Amino acid sequence: MDKLEKRRIKLAAEQARITQASVDTVTTVHNNHILTSPSVIDCACVIHGDVYSWTYVERLYNMLRRNITPDIRFHVYTEPTRPVPAPMIRHDLTDLGISGPRRGWWYKMQLFNPEQHAGPLLYFDLDTVVVGNIDWIWQQPLKYFWAVRDFKYLWRPHDYRVNSSVMWWDTRKFESVWSAFQREDIRRVISRNHGDQDFISNAILDTDRRLFDVERVVSWRWQCQDGGYNFSRRCYKHPDTGTRLAQRNSIIVFHGLPKPDQITHPVIVQHWH
């Protein structure tokens, strides 16, 4: 092989490396700082049984595509028998032998299994509504596990437990959560923890856990409905005014009832589609 041919091969290899790098990362400016960000964000949801219709999956997918600047890969954790259309990616849930309304909470623990997905993962409950750009989430450092602050803090200011409706973490770094879950008998886990978010709060050290800005992720029932609930007076601040958003709100969590498909107020209809 002559020198010219060797040089041509070397240049081709270098060009391939540059092309791959451009696929893997993009450069953005945030708060006057240059950020190297992934060109694809892996997002996930869990659907099991018939509590939620497939419409919830489709609408979450659409909301994330509208409100995340990079492309997304959408992972659906569900039963092996449920069809999942492309380009969504199906992950088969293992039956834990749980019955009752809380079983969906515990299936969520399989998100922590790096054999299902190894790397950064952005998870959303199906009953969340995205109302603004959420690039701020993937800009949080992945040396920490990120989640919503449990909404009990609204009447218990010193409560810093986790709400698992939105989570951002690297499944490889926090594989210990899955290992701890697997080690214990599921009946004992359920008896000792009210739900998956209690288990997560206990399994991750405080030094490794961070909570999202409370102005970014809010409760519909306690912070948006009729201007929010006044816990000291036990009444809503602006009765019969519907959903009211603050400027920095970007995710609404519909814990409990009602759910987004039961809301007809224009603010929700505008975003949940």
N, C-alpha and C positions, 0 to 999 in steps of 0.2 A: 504494500500500500504506500503510495507516494505522499509527500508532505502536504500537497494540495488537498488530497482526499481526507487525510487526517484532520486538517484544519476545517474542512467542510463538516465532518462529523462532529467535531468539537463545537462548532458554531450552532449546529442543529440541536445538540444536547442542551446547550446554554439557552437557546430560544425556547425549548420545551420547558426548561426549569422556570424561566420568566413567565411563560404562559400559565403554568400551573399555579405559580405564586399569585398571579392576578386573579385566578379563579378562587383561591382559598381566602384571600383577604382583599379588603378595600380600605382606602384611606379617607377618613372624614375629619371634620373639625368640630369639636364640642367644647363650649366654654373657653374658647381661645386655645385649646390644646389639640394637637394632632393625634387622632386615634387610629390604630390599625384594627379594623373590625372584620369579623367573618363575613363572607359574602352570602352565607346561608346560615339561618338560625334553625335549630331543631326544636320544634314545638310538639307538645303531646297533650292528649286527653285520654280519659278512661270512660268507656260506655259498657255497661253490663246490665243484663236484664231489660226490663221495660219501663224503668222509671223515667227515662228520657227517650224521646224519639230521635231518629237519625237526623231530623231537621236541626237539632241542637249541634250536632257535629259539623254539619255543613255551614251553619251560621258562624260558629266559632272560627272555622277555617277561613271564611270570607273576612271576618273582622280582623284576624291576624294579618292576612295578606294586605289589607288596606292600611294597617297601622304600624307595620314594621317595615323599615326602609330596605334592609337586605331581603333576599328571597327567603322563603321558609320551606323546610321539609316537615310534613305533618305526620306524626306518628299516632296511630289509634290503637290503644290497648283494649282488647275486647275478647269475647269468646272465639274459639277456633272456628265455630260454625257461622259466624256473622260475616257476610261479604263486605269488603272494604274496597271502594273503587280507587283506581290510580288517579292522581299521583300520590294519594295517601298511602302510608305504609302501615300494614297491620302487624301487631305484636300479640301473640296468643297468651291470654291469661290462664294461669293454672288455677283450677278449682280448689278453693281452700276449705270447702265443706261447711261454709257459713250460710245460715239462713237469716231471714229478717231484714229490716230496712237498713241496718248498719253494715251489711256485707260489702256494699260498694266502697265504704271507707277503707276497708282492709285490702281490697284488691288493688287500691292505689299504691300500696307498699311495693308492688312489683316494678314500679317505675325506678326504684333504686337498684334493681338488678342490672349490673353492667353487661351481663350476657345478652340482655335484650337490646340495650343501647349503651355504648361506651362513649362518654364525652359530655359536653355541655347539653343541658336539656331545660327547656322552658315549658312548664306545665300550667294548664288552666283547667279548673272545674268547668263543666259544661254550662252551669248556670251563672257564668260571668258575662258581662257585657263590656266590650272595649269601646270607649267613647273618645279616645284621642291617641296620638302617637305614643308608642311604648318603647322606643329605642333606648330610653333611659334604663330599662331593665337589663338588656344585654351589655350595657356599659358598666354594670357593677362587677367588681373583681371576683373571679371564680375561685379564689382561695377561700371564700366563705360560702356557706349555704344561705340563700336568701328566701324569705317568705313574708307573707302578710302578718302583721301584728294582730293577734286575736282581738276581735272587736269588743271583748269584755273590758278592754282598757277604757272604753268610753264611760263606764261607770265605776271601773276599778283602775285608777290612773297608774298604779304600780304593777299591773299585770303585763308581763312581756312574753307570754307564751305565743306559740306559733298557730296561725290559721293556714291550712294547707291548700286553700283555693287557688293560689298562684305561687309557684315556686321556681327558682332559678338556681341550678347547681351543676357540678360536674359529677356524674355518676361514678366515675373512677375514684375520685377523691373521697367520696362519702359512701363507698361500698360497705363500710362497717355497719351502716344502718340496715342494709339488706341482710348482712351476716347475722346481726343481732336478732333480727326478726325471724330468720330461719332457725336459729338455735332453740327458740322457745316454742312450746306447744301453743297452738293458736288459741285454745280455750283459756289458757293462762294469760296470754297477751290481752285478750278481750276483757277478762275479769279485772285486770290491773290498770287498763287504760280506757278512758271514755271513748276514745276514737284514735284514728291514725295520727292526728296532729299532736296528741299527748305523747304517743310513742316517739314521734320524731323529735319533739322538744326534749325528751329525756335521753334520746340516743345521740344527740349532737351537742357537744360542749358549747357553753355560752360563748367562749372565745372564738369558735368556728361559725357562729350563727349571727346573721344580720337580718334586720327587719326593714321592709320597704318603707319609704316616706308615707306617713299616714294621710297626707293630703293627696297622694297619687291613687291609692287603692282604698275605696270606701264601701261601706255597707249601704245597700239601697234602703233597707228597713229602718236603720238607725240614723243615717246621715243625709239621705237624698229625699226620701218620701216626705212630702209636705214640709220641706225645709229642715228636716232632721228632728230627732226626738230630744226633748228637754227632760233629762232623767230626774232632776230635782223636783220639777213640777209635774212630772208624769203626764206630759201631753206633747203633741207636735207643735212646732214653732209657728207654722203657717198652714193651718188646716185647709184641706180641700184645694191645695194649689198644685198637687201632682209632684212629679219628679223635678227637683231643683239641683243643678250641678254648680260646684265651685270651679273657678278658673283652672286650677291645677289637677282636677280629677281626670283620670284617664282610664280607670277600671272600676266597674261597679260589681259588687259581689251580692248575689241574691241568695243568701243563706236562709233556710226556712221557706215559708210561703209569703206572698205569691212568687211565681217564677216568671221569667221574661215573656213567655208566650201568653201570660194572663194580664199583661200590662198594655193598656191602649194609649197611654200618654205619649204625645209626639216625640218627646226626648228619647224614649226607649225605642219606639218604632223607627226613628231616624237611624239608629246605630245597630239594632239587632236584626240584621238581614244578611 
